[in-house]
């Protein structure tokens, strides 16, 4: 959980300094009780900077909706969101079942 843009920037600097072969990013943005775990500036930074440093991003459906601005109701919605995330820099995208229709979508 990053919390805010400042913490996200520190993670980006760390990743740049260490040049890991693979980076898996689970974009946790809300707790199961609904509490915000990443502010709006942090979400924008994640999209602009952290996605391009990620080998794999693993959002659940609500996280993918927040990141892409798309409403995901079915597999076609998952595909559209995955394609958008890939265009923004993540090399692979895996949406889990959590909060979804019981299906996974990997690109």
N, C-alpha and C positions, 0 to 999 in steps of 0.2 A: 504494500500500500504506500503510495507516494505522498498523498495528502495535498500537495500544492506544486506549483510550477518550480519553485526553488529547489525542492527535493528532486523533481524530475530532471532538472538541469544538472544536478550533482551526479545523478545516475548516468546521464549522457556523457559527462566529462570522464567518469570512471570507465565507461565502455570504450570511449575513444582512446584512453590511455593504455588500456590492456589488450585491445584487439583480439577478443575472444573469437573462436571459429564459429560458434553458434550461440545465439541469445534467444531464449524463450521468454516471451512477455505475456504475462497474465494480467490484463488491464483491470484490476480490481478498482471499482469506482463507488460501489455502495455496499454496505453491510447487509446481512440477511434481514436485519430489522429496518433497513431503509436509510440508515445514516450515511451522509455523503462522506466518502473516503478520498476523493480527489476533486479539488475545486475546478471551476470553469477554465481558469488560466492554465491549470495543470493538464486538463483535457486537450486544450488547444496545442500545448507544447508536446504532449504525447503524440498527437496527430502529425504535427510539423516536424518533430525531431526524433522521437523515440521509435516510431514505426520503421523508419529507414535504417535503424540500427538493429532491428529485430530479424532473426531468422524465421521464427515462428511466433504468431500472435494467437492467443487462445481465449477470445472473448466468449462469454455466454451470450444468449440472444439479447437481453436488455443492454449489455455492454456494447454489443455490435450496433444496436440501434442508436445509442448515445454517440458512439464514434462516427457513424456514417450519416446519421440524420434520417435513416430509412426506417420504415415500419416493416418488421419481419413477422409474417403470419404463416409462412409455409416455406418449402424448400426453395422455391423461386426467389423468395425474399432473402434467404440465406445466401444463395448464389450471388445475387446482386450486391449484398453487403460484402461478401468475401472478395468479389472483383474490385470493389471500391477500395478496400483495405490493401489489396495487392497493388493497385495503381499508386497508392500513397507510399509504398515502400516495403511493407512486410513481404518476405519472400515466400512464406507459406502461411496459411490461415486455417485454423481449425476451430469451428464453433461447436461447443459442447451441447449436451442435451439440457443442461440446467436451464430451466425456465422456457424450454422450447417444446416442440411438438413430439419429442421422443426420437428425433433424428439427429444425426451428426452430419456436418458438411465440412470436408477437408479439401483444400486447394493447394 
